[in-house]
Amino acid sequence: MTRWLTLLLLVGAILIPSPAYSQAPISLSSLQVQLWPEYDQPSMLVIYDFQLADGAPLPVGISVKFPRAANLIAVAMQDADGDLLDADYLESSGDDTWQSVIVQVQTPAVYRIEYYQPLARSGDQRQYLFQWAGQYPVEALGISVRMPTDVSGVSADPQLQSAQNEAGTQFLVGDFGPLEAGKEFTLHLRYSRTSESLAASQEDLGPSRPLDASTPGRVMLSKYLPWILGTLGFVLIAGGSLYFWQSSRAGTRREKRHPGKVHGTAQPAGDVYCHQCGARAEPSDRFCRVCGTRLRLPE
């Protein structure tokens, strides 16, 4: 009996599919690609924003290919507030054409990959070839190209539409709908540019909304002007009072050091010395107090 029961359990385990095999295959509900030429480096900044389709098994590793010549700079996920947080990933060696990164998707959030890729240059001409390897089916693919302000002769294949955001930045955009698994997508971009300045340095930094009296942190001069003028007037009065007080004290000291002329007996113009012994005589002396010689007084 025990043997038959064990055999039935083994057969059931083989015939009944495992939950892991009944899960839906991995696909992307959206893939938004942003291309920023010569933004903060003289190359192309490529940004992937992708999200798994509903029902995808989690957690799961998503392998995303990008060109061998590219330089990976960030792998992140978007939290509920829209902020980007670092995401776990593994790098793969790939082949001569592609390298890949395996993103560890933990939640049904938007994940991001960023890398730089060189531009092809010939004089003032720039060219760039974007490639999506098509490892997974994509329900909605969107492309946007953020253009510097001083470009001309822009063309894209397939064709993109011109657009502009609220800040006045020029974009080329296109929606290409669903892509099947294994189907590659390419975009060839061409434009001319005489300047070598980066687009990030051309952006005008301004307030996000008009400044007024209710703007937090703004100091209105008119509000504090009476206090400023009052303080300045007090300083001027105090400084003037101190100046006149010091001037009056200096005049009093000069009067004490230089008293008026004293009237009385005239003083001799010089001292008198005895011509016999050389002793000094008093002004009223007529004879030397030392040797008794009659002094020779000036006329």
Order of alpha helices (4+ residues) and beta strands (2+ residues): alpha-alpha-beta-beta-beta-beta-beta-beta-beta-beta-beta-beta-beta-beta-beta-beta-beta-alpha-alpha-beta-beta
